[in-house]
Amino acid sequence: MKNISNELLFTSLFKAKTEEEVERIIDKYPDVFNNDNWFPLGGSESMFGIVRNQQSNPIAALVEKVTNSIDAILTKKCLEKKIQPDSIDAPQSMEEAVHLFYPDYKNWDLREYRRKQAEDIQIIADGPTRDTSVIIYDNGEGQHPKDFESTFLSLVKGNKINIQFVQGKYNMGGSGALVFCGKKRFQLIASKRFDGSGNLGFTLIRQRKICASNLNRRSSHFEYLKLNNQIPNFPITDLDLNLYGRKFVTGTIIKMYSYQFPSGYSGFAQDLNQSLNEYLFEPILPILTVDKKERYPNNKVLELDLFGLKRRLEENQSDYIETYFSEEYLDQLFGKAKVTCYVFKPQINKYDVRKSREIIRERFFKNNMSVMFSINGQVHGYYTSEFITRTLKFNLLKDYLLIHVDCTNMDPDFREELFMASRDRLKQGDEANKLRDYLGKKLRKSQLDSIHKNRKDNIGLESEDTTELIKSFARNLPKNSDLFNLLQNTLKLDEKHKEIKHTERISHKPKVEVKPFLPKRYPTLFQLRNKKEGVNVIVLPKNGEKVIKFDTDVDNDYFDRTESPGDLEISLLQFKRNTETGGTLIGKKDDISIVLNIVKSSPNQGIIKLSIEPSEEVKVGDEIEIKASLTAPGENLEEIVVIKIADREVPKEKTPQKEELDDYIGLPELHKLKKVDWKNLESNGIEMGYDIVMCPISDGDQLQKIYINLDSTVFLNYRSKLKGEEQILAAEKKYISSVYFHALFLYMITKKKKYSILQENEMKNETVAIDEYIKELFSNCYSEFLLNFGMEQLIGALED
């Protein structure tokens, strides 16, 4: 029988670098780790399912640990001020808590102050690089040993549910990391109360496998260690636990052994730091990631603070971001939400498009999150780039657009139906589907539309005349055939009346010189565009939408910057009900969301747009008086507008199309490229090179252009075997027609059959756009096959 003190037991376990080393300690002290000293996590073996059904991603699971650390620090700060965290005197939001507990929080924008604060939450690497263990430390409230079972080791007690300024509720999110702790699921927890009272308590959690239980059980379960029927503990003044810049005095420290990171992860200060920045888009507190010299002796950056992707985007704006803007939505569907869109440059620094895209994805899209939904800065769910191609239909922006949706101020009931309890993915329900449709509708009408259009228009290459191809198709294709219907559903109809040349009207008006926009950091101008004397009335149809424009002189990023941002506040001054229609309004009188759905856009070159729609509550003849206030140092700038609800607009009838207008099918534009043309495409984010054969460009569900590379390695190699100009011209025609029509029909059939293409990507499958799939297909032997094996060769092969 071997005895060991609690202090030595903790030290041995903490120094163990992998789960194999923990296993050896357990084997060495069988009396300490006998079956009678293990107790089911959460008080019941049936809690296994709750743990298993948490986060599906190891990084998202780590984020939950970090979130718990943030909660613990804010709770400690509250207790230090002698305020009960669940009382009405406590902060009612995380933002309010930071303002109260950290009055100098704005100093965190400076690296020196941010680094110092970040030391309160540390994520530290331990063990070998291919079997990494993770240590998470926080200088938070800590727990007495007697309270472990109602805090760290509970799962559904809801001990945070009445605290308004923390992220967690049910105390179960942090357990999700257990399933990624090696094969044995070892996790060491140690904690001491922030006021220094009591001992340092610790316990070890593990998974008891079915075959190891020696009982007739149907599933595994998680269990934790107690000695003499209590959480093991011992007194400390401080401990040297290899924390960065300090010893452990109070707070909590957790070690997860042999953590299962996604493949390709290396140093904490780079890969993990970047991933956590994505999941923590705008955290309340900064965090420090720490690696060790013995793990990466050549790495010069081993410690790196992180403060969220939002700040990284702003810090690197000039290098990576072409433009960014925001829209704030106020709608009866979900309440309030703010959406910020970041559009990346097609090329960065001296790199070509391919390398630029790789760098952008590595630094800002490490987890394939193109649309992030966050609450209090933590991402709770996301869409991949398929939202950009399928819903927005902005294919050219697929690799260059990041959208952040802040759901913090959404209606709580709607938000609860939107996210899973694990806070790592969206539910598949009515609310999620309605929100997706809403975002698609609004963003298609935002600045993104003109940005996408400009990228298409700026390519500026002449297309080949496809008139003869169109005529040949139309002449030989029966109008009621399946092939005609396939083409008609996928391509644009090229109507005869479009061929009629109209005489251009010559304008004799002198050109107005556009003055350069010189923005200011803070606004001094805010005025309704085309403002009239007296009361400005805007007529809004009951089923319509109006865009109100305001002139301003403030920076485009005024609503979105981290330091000293502003806002456009819309308030309801007066509501006059049409007495003839009658009816009453539901809700507060000053709640503008009862009467109007509103979209507020961030400033754009001196213009702020306000889009308004009437809610279901208002009637024809109602009058709504609103005030728009642009925040500014000193006194806000204000404008007052009266909105009168008018009769419904009659939808415009579409002019019936004559059958003879459908004589021709509009084929995609054919563009032949030489090496001199590549730069033109690359400047707009379309990758070109010797290894690329073709590139299809679609707009939504329509294939609009096909670029064929005449300087591809495939064609140059094929052409090098030919002699004489006649053979080379014939080969070029074969190459162009084969690539063009094969690409055309592959695209049409894939679209018609509604196939979804997935590509395996590390731990998950990633949706691939059809045009990208076809481009890859031609770059991987398919075009070489078309050139070298025509119909004659294939028939000959069969005869042989």
C-alpha positions in Angstrom: 0.0 0.0 0.0 1.4 3.4 -1.0 0.4 6.6 0.7 0.7 10.1 -0.8 -0.2 13.5 0.5 -2.8 15.6 -1.2 -0.2 18.3 -2.1 2.2 15.7 -3.6 -0.7 14.1 -5.4 -1.8 17.4 -7.0 1.8 18.3 -7.9 2.3 14.9 -9.6 -0.9 15.1 -11.6 -0.3 18.7 -12.6 3.2 18.0 -13.8 2.0 15.0 -15.9 2.3 16.1 -19.5 0.1 13.5 -21.2 -2.8 11.1 -20.4 -0.3 8.2 -20.4 1.6 9.9 -17.5 -1.7 10.4 -15.6 -2.5 6.7 -16.2 0.9 5.7 -14.7 0.2 7.8 -11.6 -3.2 6.1 -11.2 -1.6 2.7 -11.5 1.1 3.6 -9.0 -1.4 4.5 -6.3 -4.2 1.9 -6.5 -5.5 2.6 -3.0 -5.9 6.3 -3.8 -7.7 5.7 -7.1 -9.8 2.7 -6.0 -13.4 2.4 -7.3 -14.9 3.7 -4.1 -13.2 7.1 -4.5 -14.9 7.8 -7.9 -18.3 9.6 -8.1 -20.5 10.3 -11.1 -20.2 13.7 -12.6 -23.3 15.8 -12.1 -24.5 13.4 -9.4 -25.7 10.7 -11.9 -24.3 8.4 -14.5 -27.1 9.4 -16.8 -25.4 12.8 -17.2 -23.1 11.2 -19.8 -25.4 12.2 -22.6 -25.4 15.9 -21.6 -21.6 16.0 -21.7 -21.5 14.2 -25.1 -24.0 16.5 -26.6 -22.1 19.7 -26.0 -19.8 21.3 -28.6 -19.0 19.3 -31.7 -15.7 21.2 -32.3 -12.6 21.1 -30.0 -11.9 24.8 -30.4 -15.6 25.7 -29.6 -15.3 23.6 -26.5 -12.2 25.4 -25.4 -14.0 28.7 -25.9 -16.6 27.6 -23.4 -13.8 27.2 -20.8 -12.6 30.7 -21.6 -16.1 32.0 -21.3 -16.4 30.5 -17.9 -13.1 32.2 -16.9 -14.5 35.6 -18.1 -17.7 34.9 -16.0 -15.6 34.0 -13.0 -13.5 37.2 -13.2 -16.5 39.5 -13.6 -18.2 37.7 -10.6 -15.1 38.2 -8.5 -15.1 41.9 -9.3 -18.8 42.2 -8.4 -18.2 40.4 -5.0 -15.2 42.6 -4.3 -17.6 45.6 -4.6 -19.8 43.9 -2.0 -22.6 43.5 -4.6 -24.6 40.3 -4.8 -24.2 39.1 -8.5 -27.8 38.1 -8.8 -29.2 41.2 -7.2 -30.8 44.2 -8.9 -27.8 46.3 -7.9 -25.5 44.2 -10.0 -24.7 45.1 -13.6 -27.5 44.0 -16.0 -25.2 43.3 -19.0 -21.6 42.3 -19.6 -20.9 45.7 -21.2 -22.3 47.4 -18.1 -20.1 45.2 -15.9 -16.9 46.1 -17.8 -17.7 49.8 -17.5 -18.3 49.5 -13.8 -15.5 47.1 -12.8 -12.8 48.4 -15.3 -13.2 52.2 -15.6 -9.9 52.4 -17.5 -10.9 49.6 -20.0 -10.3 51.9 -23.0 -6.5 51.6 -22.2 -6.8 48.0 -23.4 -6.5 49.3 -26.9 -2.9 49.9 -26.1 -0.8 46.7 -26.3 1.0 47.3 -22.9 -2.2 47.6 -20.9 -4.0 44.9 -22.8 -1.1 42.4 -22.2 -1.2 43.1 -18.5 -4.9 42.6 -18.2 -4.7 39.4 -20.4 -2.5 37.7 -17.8 -5.7 37.2 -15.7 -6.9 34.5 -18.3 -4.1 32.3 -19.7 -4.3 29.4 -22.1 -1.0 27.5 -21.8 0.4 24.7 -23.8 2.1 21.7 -22.2 3.5 18.4 -23.3 5.0 17.3 -26.6 3.8 19.1 -29.8 2.1 16.0 -31.1 0.3 15.2 -27.8 -0.5 18.7 -26.5 -2.2 19.2 -23.1 -3.9 22.5 -22.3 -3.9 24.5 -19.1 -6.5 27.2 -18.6 -6.0 29.6 -15.7 -8.2 32.5 -14.5 -7.8 35.0 -11.7 -11.5 34.7 -10.9 -13.7 34.1 -7.9 -12.5 30.5 -7.3 -14.4 28.0 -5.2 -14.0 26.4 -1.8 -13.4 22.6 -1.9 -16.9 22.1 -0.3 -18.5 23.9 -3.2 -16.9 22.0 -6.1 -19.9 19.6 -6.4 -22.4 22.4 -6.8 -20.2 24.4 -9.3 -17.4 22.7 -11.3 -18.9 19.2 -11.0 -22.6 20.0 -11.5 -24.2 20.2 -14.9 -27.8 21.4 -14.8 -28.1 23.3 -11.6 -28.4 26.7 -13.3 -26.2 28.5 -10.7 -25.7 31.5 -13.1 -29.2 31.7 -14.5 -30.1 34.9 -12.4 -26.8 36.7 -13.0 -27.3 39.1 -15.9 -23.7 40.0 -16.7 -22.3 36.5 -17.4 -22.5 34.4 -20.5 -23.2 31.0 -18.9 -26.5 29.7 -17.4 -26.6 26.1 -16.6 -22.9 25.3 -15.8 -22.7 22.6 -18.4 -21.1 24.3 -21.4 -17.6 23.9 -20.0 -18.0 20.1 -19.8 -18.0 19.9 -23.5 -14.2 19.9 -23.6 -14.1 16.5 -21.8 -14.8 14.5 -24.9 -11.7 16.0 -26.5 -9.4 15.2 -23.6 -7.5 12.3 -25.2 -8.9 8.7 -25.0 -9.2 8.6 -21.2 -10.9 12.1 -20.9 -8.6 13.2 -18.0 -9.2 16.7 -16.7 -7.7 18.2 -13.5 -9.5 21.0 -11.7 -7.9 23.1 -8.9 -9.3 26.2 -7.3 -9.0 28.5 -4.3 -11.5 31.2 -3.3 -10.6 34.8 -4.3 -10.6 36.2 -0.8 -7.8 33.7 0.3 -10.1 31.8 2.7 -10.0 28.0 2.7 -7.6 25.5 1.1 -6.8 24.8 -2.5 -9.2 22.1 -3.6 -8.6 19.8 -6.6 -10.1 16.8 -8.3 -9.5 14.6 -11.4 -12.3 13.8 -13.9 -12.2 10.8 -16.2 -14.4 8.7 -18.4 -15.2 5.2 -17.1 -15.5 3.0 -20.1 -18.3 0.3 -20.4 -15.9 -2.6 -20.2 -14.0 -1.1 -17.3 -17.0 -0.7 -15.1 -17.4 -4.4 -14.3 -21.1 -3.9 -14.3 -23.9 -4.5 -16.8 -24.0 -0.9 -18.2 -25.1 0.2 -21.7 -22.9 3.3 -21.8 -19.8 5.0 -20.4 -20.0 7.7 -17.7 -17.9 10.5 -16.4 -16.7 10.5 -12.8 -14.5 12.6 -10.4 -12.2 11.8 -7.5 -12.9 12.3 -3.8 -10.8 11.1 -0.9 -12.3 10.3 2.4 -15.6 11.4 0.9 -14.5 14.9 0.3 -12.7 17.0 -2.4 -9.0 16.6 -1.7 -7.4 19.9 -0.6 -4.4 21.4 1.2 -3.3 24.9 2.3 -1.3 27.2 0.1 0.1 30.7 0.1 1.1 30.5 -3.5 2.2 27.9 -6.0 4.6 28.0 -8.9 2.6 26.4 -11.7 4.5 27.9 -14.6 2.0 30.7 -15.2 3.2 33.6 -17.3 4.3 36.5 -15.2 2.9 35.3 -11.8 2.4 32.5 -9.3 -0.9 30.9 -8.6 -2.5 32.5 -5.5 -6.3 32.3 -6.0 -8.6 31.6 -8.8 -9.0 28.4 -10.9 -6.7 26.3 -13.0 -7.7 23.4 -15.2 -5.6 21.0 -17.1 -6.9 18.9 -20.1 -4.5 16.1 -21.1 -3.7 15.1 -24.6 -6.3 17.5 -26.1 -7.6 16.5 -29.6 -6.8 19.5 -31.7 -7.8 19.6 -35.4 -5.0 18.5 -37.7 -2.6 21.2 -38.7 -2.6 23.0 -35.4 0.9 23.9 -34.2 1.8 26.7 -31.8 -0.7 28.3 -29.4 0.5 31.8 -30.1 -0.3 31.5 -33.8 -2.9 28.8 -34.8 -4.9 28.5 -31.5 -4.7 32.3 -31.0 -6.2 32.9 -34.5 -9.0 30.3 -34.0 -10.0 31.7 -30.6 -10.0 35.2 -32.0 -12.7 34.0 -34.5 -14.9 32.4 -31.9 -14.4 35.3 -29.6 -15.3 38.0 -32.1 -15.4 40.8 -29.5 -14.7 39.4 -26.0 -15.3 41.5 -22.9 -11.8 40.8 -21.5 -8.5 40.1 -23.3 -6.8 36.7 -23.0 -3.3 35.4 -23.2 -2.1 32.3 -25.2 1.2 30.9 -24.0 3.5 28.3 -25.6 6.8 27.0 -24.4 10.4 27.2 -25.7 11.0 23.5 -25.3 8.0 22.8 -27.7 9.1 25.4 -30.3 12.7 26.4 -29.8 12.8 28.5 -33.0 9.5 30.3 -32.4 10.3 33.9 -31.4 6.6 34.7 -30.5 5.5 32.3 -27.7 3.1 34.6 -25.8 0.4 36.5 -27.6 -2.7 38.3 -26.3 -6.0 38.1 -28.1 -8.9 40.5 -27.9 -11.2 39.3 -30.7 -11.4 39.2 -34.5 -13.1 42.6 -34.6 -10.0 44.3 -33.3 -7.7 42.2 -35.5 -9.7 43.3 -38.5 -9.5 47.0 -37.5 -5.7 46.8 -36.7 -5.0 45.2 -40.1 -7.6 47.1 -42.0 -5.2 48.8 -44.4 -3.4 45.6 -45.3 -6.4 43.3 -45.8 -9.8 45.1 -45.8 -11.0 46.9 -48.9 -14.1 48.3 -47.2 -16.5 47.5 -44.3 -19.9 48.8 -43.3 -22.7 48.0 -40.9 -26.5 47.8 -40.9 -28.6 47.8 -37.8 -32.0 46.1 -38.0 -35.0 46.8 -35.9 -37.8 44.3 -36.8 -40.8 42.7 -35.3 -39.4 39.3 -36.3 -36.5 39.3 -33.9 -36.1 42.6 -32.2 -32.7 44.3 -32.7 -29.6 43.1 -34.5 -26.5 44.7 -36.0 -24.7 43.2 -39.0 -21.2 44.2 -40.0 -19.7 43.2 -43.4 -16.0 43.1 -44.0 -14.9 42.9 -47.7 -11.3 41.8 -48.2 -9.0 42.9 -50.9 -8.5 40.5 -53.9 -4.7 40.8 -53.6 -2.7 41.8 -50.6 0.8 43.3 -50.7 3.0 41.6 -53.3 1.2 38.3 -53.4 -0.8 36.8 -56.2 -4.5 35.9 -55.9 -3.9 32.3 -54.8 -1.5 33.2 -52.1 -3.6 36.2 -51.0 -6.6 34.0 -50.6 -4.6 31.4 -48.6 -3.3 34.1 -46.3 -6.8 35.6 -45.8 -8.4 32.2 -45.1 -5.6 31.2 -42.7 -5.7 34.4 -40.7 -9.5 35.2 -40.7 -11.4 32.1 -41.8 -9.5 29.3 -40.0 -12.8 27.7 -38.9 -14.7 28.2 -42.2 -17.0 30.8 -40.6 -18.1 33.3 -43.2 -21.2 34.5 -41.3 -20.8 34.6 -37.5 -23.7 35.0 -35.1 -22.5 36.2 -31.7 -23.9 37.1 -28.2 -21.7 39.3 -26.0 -18.9 38.9 -28.4 -18.9 35.0 -28.4 -19.8 33.2 -31.6 -22.8 30.9 -31.0 -23.4 29.7 -34.6 -22.3 30.4 -38.1 -22.8 29.8 -41.9 -20.1 28.8 -44.3 -19.4 30.6 -47.6 -22.4 28.8 -49.1 -24.6 31.5 -47.7 -22.7 34.0 -49.9 -23.1 31.9 -53.1 -26.5 30.4 -52.5 -28.5 33.0 -50.6 -26.8 36.3 -51.5 -25.7 35.0 -54.9 -22.5 37.1 -54.7 -20.1 34.4 -56.1 -17.1 36.7 -56.6 -17.2 37.6 -52.9 -17.2 34.0 -51.7 -13.6 34.1 -50.4 -13.5 37.8 -49.6 -16.5 38.5 -47.4 -16.9 38.1 -43.6 -20.3 38.9 -42.0 -20.8 39.4 -38.3 -24.3 39.3 -36.9 -24.5 40.7 -33.3 -27.5 39.0 -31.6 -26.9 40.4 -28.1 -29.9 42.7 -28.2 -32.3 40.3 -30.0 -35.6 39.4 -28.5 -34.7 36.8 -25.8 -37.4 34.4 -26.8 -36.4 34.5 -30.5 -32.7 34.2 -29.6 -33.4 31.2 -27.4 -35.0 29.4 -30.3 -32.2 30.4 -32.6 -29.2 28.7 -30.9 -28.4 25.3 -29.4 -27.7 25.2 -25.7 -24.1 24.2 -26.6 -23.6 27.7 -28.1 -21.7 26.4 -31.1 -24.3 26.0 -33.8 -27.7 27.2 -35.0 -30.9 25.2 -34.5 -32.6 24.0 -37.6 -36.0 25.6 -37.0 -38.5 28.2 -38.2 -36.6 31.1 -36.5 -33.3 30.2 -38.1 -34.9 29.8 -41.5 -36.8 33.2 -41.2 -33.6 34.9 -40.1 -31.6 33.5 -43.0 -34.3 34.7 -45.5 -34.4 38.1 -43.8 -30.6 38.5 -43.9 -30.5 37.4 -47.5 -33.2 39.9 -48.5 -31.6 42.9 -46.7 -27.9 42.2 -47.6 -28.7 41.7 -51.3 -29.9 45.4 -51.2 -27.0 46.6 -49.2 -23.6 48.0 -50.3 -22.6 44.5 -51.1 -24.7 44.6 -54.3 -22.7 47.5 -55.8 -19.4 46.0 -54.5 -20.1 42.7 -56.2 -21.2 44.5 -59.4 -18.1 46.6 -59.5 -15.9 43.6 -59.3 -17.7 42.0 -62.2 -17.6 45.2 -64.3 -14.0 45.9 -63.6 -12.8 42.7 -65.3 -13.3 44.5 -68.6 -12.4 41.8 -71.1 -14.0 41.5 -74.5 -16.2 38.4 -75.0 -16.3 36.2 -78.1 -19.3 36.6 -80.4 -21.6 33.6 -79.7 -24.2 34.5 -82.2 -23.6 31.6 -84.5 -23.7 29.2 -81.5 -27.0 30.7 -80.4 -28.5 30.4 -83.9 -27.4 26.8 -84.2 -28.8 25.9 -80.9 -32.1 27.7 -81.6 -32.5 26.2 -85.1 -31.9 22.6 -84.1 -33.6 22.5 -80.7 -37.3 21.6 -80.4 -39.0 24.1 -78.0 -40.7 21.4 -76.0 -37.7 19.2 -75.5 -36.1 18.4 -72.1 -32.8 19.9 -73.3 -34.5 23.2 -74.2 -36.2 23.3 -70.8 -32.9 22.6 -69.1 -31.2 25.4 -71.0 -34.1 27.8 -70.5 -34.1 27.2 -66.7 -30.3 27.7 -66.3 -29.4 30.4 -68.8 -30.7 33.9 -69.7 -33.1 34.3 -72.5 -31.7 36.6 -75.2 -34.8 38.4 -76.4 -35.1 39.8 -79.9 -36.2 43.2 -78.7 -32.9 43.6 -76.9 -31.2 43.6 -80.3 -33.0 46.8 -81.4 -30.7 49.6 -81.4 -31.9 52.8 -79.8 -30.6 56.2 -80.7 -28.7 57.5 -77.7 -29.9 60.8 -76.4 -27.2 63.4 -76.2 -27.3 65.4 -73.0 -26.3 69.0 -73.3 -26.2 69.6 -69.6 -22.8 70.6 -68.3 -21.0 67.9 -66.1 -21.2 68.7 -62.5 -17.8 68.5 -60.8 -17.9 66.1 -57.8 -16.1 67.5 -54.8 -13.9 65.1 -53.0 -15.4 63.8 -49.7 -13.3 64.9 -46.7 -14.6 63.1 -43.7 -14.3 64.1 -40.1 -13.7 61.9 -37.0 -16.8 63.4 -35.4 -19.9 64.8 -37.2 -20.6 68.5 -37.5 -23.3 68.0 -40.2 -26.5 65.9 -40.1 -29.3 67.0 -42.4 -32.2 65.4 -44.2 -31.5 65.3 -47.9 -33.7 67.6 -49.9 -35.0 69.1 -46.7 -37.9 71.5 -47.0 -39.1 74.3 -44.9 -41.5 73.4 -42.1 -42.6 69.8 -41.4 -41.0 67.1 -43.7 -43.6 64.4 -44.5 -42.7 61.1 -46.1 -45.5 59.0 -47.6 -45.0 55.3 -46.8 -47.3 52.7 -48.5 -48.7 50.1 -46.2 -47.0 47.3 -48.0 -44.0 49.4 -49.1 -40.5 50.5 -48.1 -38.9 53.9 -48.2 -35.2 54.9 -48.0 -34.6 58.2 -46.1 -31.1 59.7 -46.8 -29.2 62.1 -44.5 -26.2 64.1 -45.4 -23.3 64.0 -43.0 -19.5 64.7 -42.9 -18.4 61.9 -40.6 -16.0 58.9 -41.2 -17.5 55.8 -42.8 -16.5 53.7 -39.8 -18.1 56.0 -37.2 -20.7 53.4 -36.1 -18.3 50.4 -36.1 -14.9 51.5 -34.8 -13.8 50.2 -31.4 -12.6 53.5 -30.1 -15.2 56.3 -29.6 -17.9 54.9 -31.9 -21.1 56.8 -32.6 -24.7 55.8 -33.4 -27.9 56.9 -35.1 -30.7 56.8 -32.6 -34.3 56.6 -33.8 -37.0 57.5 -31.4 -40.8 57.7 -31.6 -42.1 61.2 -30.7 -45.7 60.9 -31.6 -48.2 58.4 -33.0 -51.5 59.6 -34.4 -54.0 56.8 -35.0 -56.4 57.2 -37.9 -59.7 57.4 -36.0 -61.6 56.0 -39.0 -59.8 52.7 -39.0 -59.7 52.4 -35.2 -57.7 49.8 -33.3 -55.1 50.0 -30.6 -51.4 49.4 -30.4 -49.7 46.8 -28.3 -46.7 47.6 -26.2 -45.0 50.7 -24.9 -46.0 54.0 -26.5 -42.3 55.0 -27.1 -41.3 51.7 -28.6 -40.7 52.5 -32.3 -40.4 48.8 -33.2 -44.2 48.5 -32.7 -44.9 50.7 -35.7 -41.8 50.6 -37.9 -39.3 48.0 -39.1 -36.0 49.9 -39.6 -32.7 49.3 -41.2 -29.9 51.8 -40.3 -26.9 51.8 -42.5 -23.4 53.1 -41.5 -22.2 56.3 -43.2 -21.0 55.9 -46.7 -19.2 58.8 -48.4 -21.3 61.4 -46.6 -24.7 59.6 -46.7 -26.5 57.8 -44.0 -29.5 55.7 -45.2 -32.5 54.8 -43.1 -34.8 52.2 -44.6 -38.3 52.0 -43.1 -41.3 49.6 -43.5 -44.6 49.8 -41.7 -45.3 47.0 -39.1 -48.5 45.0 -39.1 -49.9 47.1 -36.3 -50.2 50.4 -38.3 -53.2 51.3 -40.5 -53.6 53.4 -43.6 -53.9 57.1 -42.5 -51.8 56.7 -39.4 -49.1 59.3 -38.8 -45.8 58.6 -37.1 -43.4 61.3 -36.0 -39.9 60.2 -35.4 -36.6 61.8 -34.4 -33.2 60.7 -35.8 -30.3 61.7 -33.6 -26.7 61.3 -34.7 -24.6 61.1 -31.6 -21.7 63.6 -31.4 -19.4 65.1 -28.7 -21.3 67.8 -26.8 -24.8 68.0 -28.4 -26.4 65.4 -30.7 -27.4 66.4 -34.2 -31.2 65.8 -34.8 -33.7 65.7 -37.6 -37.5 65.2 -37.2 -39.6 63.5 -39.9 -43.4 62.7 -40.1 -44.3 59.4 -41.8 -47.8 59.0 -43.2 -49.1 55.6 -44.0 -50.8 55.5 -47.4 -52.7 52.9 -49.3 -51.0 49.8 -50.5 -49.0 50.0 -53.7 -50.4 48.1 -56.6 -47.8 45.6 -57.9 -46.6 46.4 -61.4 -47.8 43.9 -63.9 -45.2 42.2 -65.9 -45.5 42.8 -69.6 -46.4 39.5 -71.2 -43.6 38.1 -73.4 -44.4 37.0 -76.9 -43.5 33.5 -77.8 -41.4 34.6 -80.8 -39.1 36.5 -78.4 -37.8 33.2 -77.1 -36.2 32.3 -80.5 -32.6 32.4 -79.1 -31.1 31.0 -75.9 -28.6 33.3 -74.3 -25.4 31.4 -73.8 -22.8 32.5 -71.3 -20.2 34.9 -72.6 -17.1 33.2 -73.9 -13.8 34.9 -73.0 -10.5 33.7 -74.4 -7.5 34.5 -72.2 -3.8 34.9 -72.7 -1.2 35.4 -70.1 -1.4 39.2 -70.6 -5.1 39.1 -69.5 -4.4 37.2 -66.2 -3.6 40.4 -64.2 -7.0 41.9 -65.1 -8.8 39.0 -63.6 -6.6 38.6 -60.5 -7.1 42.3 -59.6 -10.7 41.4 -59.0 -10.1 38.1 -57.1 -10.3 35.6 -60.0 -7.3 33.3 -59.8 -5.5 32.6 -63.1 -2.3 30.7 -63.9 -0.7 28.0 -66.0 -2.5 25.3 -64.0 -6.0 26.7 -64.5 -7.9 25.7 -67.7 -11.1 27.6 -67.3 -13.1 29.7 -64.8 -16.9 29.9 -64.9 -18.6 33.0 -63.4 -22.2 32.7 -62.3 -24.6 35.3 -60.9 -26.9 33.5 -58.5 -28.3 30.5 -60.5 -27.3 31.8 -63.9 -24.0 31.0 -65.6 -22.9 34.3 -67.2 -19.3 33.9 -68.3 -16.8 31.2 -69.1 -13.1 32.2 -69.2 -10.9 29.8 -71.1 -7.2 30.0 -70.6 -5.2 29.6 -73.9 -2.0 29.7 -72.0 -2.8 26.8 -69.7 -0.1 24.1 -69.4 -2.6 21.5 -70.7 -3.2 23.3 -74.0 0.4 24.5 -74.4 1.6 20.9 -74.0 -0.9 19.6 -76.5 -0.2 22.4 -79.0 3.6 21.7 -78.8 3.1 18.3 -80.4 1.4 19.9 -83.5 3.0 21.2 -86.7 1.7 24.0 -88.9 -0.7 26.8 -88.3 -3.7 24.9 -89.6 -3.3 22.1 -87.0 -2.8 24.6 -84.2 -5.9 26.6 -85.2 -8.0 23.4 -85.4 -6.6 22.3 -82.0 -7.5 25.7 -80.5 -11.1 25.4 -81.8 -11.4 21.9 -80.4 -10.0 23.0 -77.0 -12.3 26.1 -76.7 -15.5 24.3 -77.9 -14.8 21.2 -75.7 -14.1 23.1 -72.6 -17.0 25.6 -73.2 -19.7 23.1 -73.9 -18.6 20.5 -71.4 -18.5 23.2 -68.7 -21.9 24.5 -69.8 -23.7 21.2 -69.5 -21.9 20.1 -66.3 -23.1 23.4 -64.7 -26.6 23.1 -66.1 -27.2 19.5 -65.0 -25.7 20.0 -61.6 -28.0 23.0 -61.0 -31.0 21.4 -62.5 -30.7 18.3 -60.3 -30.0 20.5 -57.2 -26.8 18.6 -56.3 -24.9 19.8 -53.3 -21.1 19.3 -53.5 -19.1 18.6 -50.3 -15.4 18.4 -49.9 -13.8 16.8 -46.9 -11.8 19.4 -44.9 -10.0 18.1 -41.9 -12.7 17.4 -39.3 -15.7 18.5 -41.3 -17.2 18.6 -44.8 -17.2 22.0 -46.6 -19.8 23.0 -49.2 -18.2 23.8 -52.6 -19.8 26.1 -55.1 -20.6 24.6 -58.5 -18.5 27.0 -60.5 -15.5 26.3 -58.2 -16.1 22.5 -58.5 -16.1 22.7 -62.3 -13.0 24.9 -62.3 -11.2 22.3 -60.2 -12.5 19.5 -62.4 -11.0 21.0 -65.6 -7.7 21.7 -63.8 -7.4 18.1 -62.8 -6.9 16.0 -66.0 -10.5 16.4 -67.4 -9.5 18.9 -70.0 -6.4 16.8 -70.9 -8.8 13.9 -71.5 -11.1 16.0 -73.7 -8.1 17.1 -75.9 -6.4 13.7 -76.2 -9.4 11.4 -76.4 -11.9 12.6 -79.0 -14.8 10.5 -80.2 -12.7 8.9 -82.9 -10.0 7.8 -80.4 -12.6 6.4 -78.1 -14.3 4.4 -80.8 -10.9 3.2 -82.0 -10.1 2.1 -78.4 -13.3 0.0 -78.3 -12.5 -1.6 -81.7 -9.1 -2.6 -80.5 
